[in-house]
Amino acid sequence: MLKDQTVPDNYLHGNLLKSIESALPAMGKTIDSVTIEDLVPVDEFHIGGRIATDQLMEKLDFSAGNHLLDVGCGLGGAARCVTTHYEWFVSGIDLTPEYIKTGRALSHWFYLKNQLN
């Protein structure tokens, strides 16, 4: 890391949401047809990916409706997985504002649009 660079600056992409949106047609997807599973390669950007998320959740003795805090949530992929598959409420925090902004947009693709129908 450079002397004047902050941790969030180190992870800054600049156009992350636009990059994800522009990759959708190559997958044969649109914002309206993409699924959480389609985005796993970029959305669960942690060691072990979705397999690690599932293994951790299976070890927790939680029931539907519990609330988790995901510190360093990135784009929120693990949080969306947990919310969808385990019916737990998840709050996420991250140091990189672009990740939070992108994660909120991705969450909107999967939840808010369905709630508005």
N, C-alpha and C positions, 0 to 999 in steps of 0.2 A: 504494500500500500504506500502510495506517495505521502510525503510529509503533510500536505494540506488536504489530503483526501479523507473523507469520512467513510465509515462502514457502509452507509446507504449508497454513497457515490460509487463504491467498489462494485455494487451489484446493479447499478443503473443500466438499463438497456436503452431507454429513450422512447421507443415505440413498441413496447411489448404487446399491448392489446392489438394494435394494428397488425403486427407480425403474426399473431395467432389467427386473427380474422382472415388475413390474406392466405394462410396455409389451408384453410378449410376447403376451398374448391378442389385442391389437389387430393383431398381425402374423400371427395364426393359428398361433402357436407356443407351445410349452411348454418348460420346462427340458430335457426329454428330446428335443424335436424341433428346437430351435434349432441353427443351424449357425454356424460361424465367419464365413461370408460374410454371414449375416443381421445380424451385429453390427458389420460394418465401419463404418457411419456414426458409431457412438459409440465403437467399440473401437480404431480407428486414427485417433486425434484428433491428427494432425500434418499439416503442410502437404503437400498432395499425396495424402494418404490411401493406399489400397492400391496405386494406380498408382506412387506414389513408392517404396513398400516394394519392389514387384516390380522397378522399374528399378534400385534400389540393389543388390538381391541378384543381379541378372543381371550386374552389373559386377564383383562379387567373384569371385575365382577360388578358390572353396571346393568341397569335395566333401562328400558325406553324412558325417555324424558329426562335423563341425567344431563348435567351441564359440564362440559370440558373446556379448558383453556388451552389453546394451541399457541405456545410461545415460539416465535420464529416461523410463523405459518406460511411464509412465502406467498404463493398465489391462492392458497387455501384449498388445494386439492384434497389433502387428507381430511380436512374439516368437512368438505362436501361429501366425501365418501362416508365418513362416520355418520353424518346427518341423514344421508340417504339409506344406507344399509343397516344402521344400528338404531336409528331414530333418537339419537342424542342431540342435544343442543350444543353447539360449539361456538365459542368466541375465539377469534384469532388476532394476534398482534404481530407486527413485524416492523423492523427498523427502516425498511425501504418503502417509501411512499408509493412508488410506481407499482410495487407488488400488491399493496393494499387496494389501490385504484383498479388494477387489472383484476384482482380477485373479486372485488365487488361487482365488476361488470360480468365476469364469468358466472358468479352466483345468480345474477339477474337473468342470465340466459336460461338457467336451469330451474329457477324457482319463481321469481316475480312475474315473469311472463305467463306462467301457468296459473298463478293466483289471480291474474287480471282477466282471464278468459271467462 
